[in-house]
Amino acid sequence: MIRAILPLTLLATAGCHYDSAPEGPPPPPPGKCVADGLDSLIGKTRTAAVEKEAMRLSGARTVRWISPGMAVTMDFSESRLNLDLDDKGKIVRAHCG
């Protein structure tokens, strides 16, 4: 009788798995920049803490700060986050490339 009950018990408990979902969107793949969800950076001033937060949120390996009128290369890098600044040093746009 125990031999018949044991497999049924194992089968019944196999579906009892609790998986807590993480809060917020999943993090981007490491090293690949994803610009979705970076609106929270708009209006912030350039600081090391903001750069660190931008890299964490985007998954980028590097950040390029772009000031008004600054010459930048047109090469595309999927691991780079570009942060465009206004004339007061505040972020106005965040995009990958």
N, C-alpha and C positions, 0 to 999 in steps of 0.2 A: 504494500500500500504506500509506503514512504517513497518507493522508487517512482510511483506514478505522480505523487504530489510534488516532489522536488522539481522536476522539469517545469511543471505548471507554475510553481512559485517563482522560479527564475524568469520565466517568460512574462509573468505578470509584473514583476518589478523592473524589467528591462526598459519599459517606457517611462519610468519614474525618474526623469532627469531634469533638474532645475538648471536652467541656463539664464543667468542675468545678462540682459543686453546693456552694453555700455551707453552712457549718456552722450548725446550729440552725434554728429556724423563721424564715421570712421576716419582715422588719420590717413593722410595721403601716403602712397608708397614712398619709402625712403629714397631721397635723391631726385625724385620727380616733382616738379613744382605743380601745384594745383591751386588756382586762384579763387576757387569758389569759397565763399565764407570769409573773405578778407575785408568786408565792409567795416568791420570794427576798427580797422587801422586808419580809416579815412579821418583826417583832422588831427591826428597825433603828430607830435613833433619828433624829429629824428633824434633818437637816443639808442644806446646799446641795448637797453631793455626792450624797446620797440622792435629793434632788428631781431633780437632773439625770439620774441613772440611771433613775429612775421615768419621766421624760418620754421618755427614749431607748427604754426597753423597751416603753412603752405607745403611743408615737406622739402622745400628748396635747400640746396647745399650752399648757395651764395645769394647775396642781396646786392643789387645795384641801385644806388640812390641817384636819381636823375633830377638835377636842378633845372630851372627854366633856362633855355638857351644853351644848355650843355650839349656838346657833341658826343654822340654815342654810336657805337658800331651797330650794324644791322644784322649781325650774326645771331642765330637763334640757339639758345641753350635751354634744354628742357629742365635743367636743374637750377636755373636762375630765376629769382623773383626780382622784378623791377618795381621800384617805388618812386613814382613821380611826385615831386615836391612843388609847392607854390613858392612865391618870392619871400614868404615868411618862414619857409622851412617845414611846412605842414604837408602831410601826405594828401594828395588829391586823387591818386589812382594807383592801384596795385594790379600788376599783370605779369604773367610768366613770359619767359623768352630770354 
